[in-house]
Amino acid sequence: MARSMQHILVTLYQAGARNVPDDRLPWVVDDFPEINRAMNMAYLVRRERKGSSYFTLTRAGYYAIDQEPPPMTPMEILRSVGSWLLFGRL
């Protein structure tokens, strides 16, 4: 039985929320549709490094589970400003 997206996000949050290796998450094959839905809704992101998948909860994901996201890092601030400058002019 597949679990809800809320459960998927809370599980990732409890596992550390940032750069959590997939082998530390107790997700099963039945959870994949909800994981894909969460990625499509930009609640979490998946990165591949050295043959392993790492999951990170996004700011939208924090808000979806009623948690306050951590402060933005300087790199995240620069990306936000860069995106705003690039797409704000269109």
Secondary structure, DSSP 8 states (H G I E B T S, - for coil): ----HHHHHHHHHHTTSSSEEGGGS---GGGHHHHHHHHHTTSEEEEEETTEEEEEE-HHHHHHTT-------HHHHHHHHHHHHHHHT-
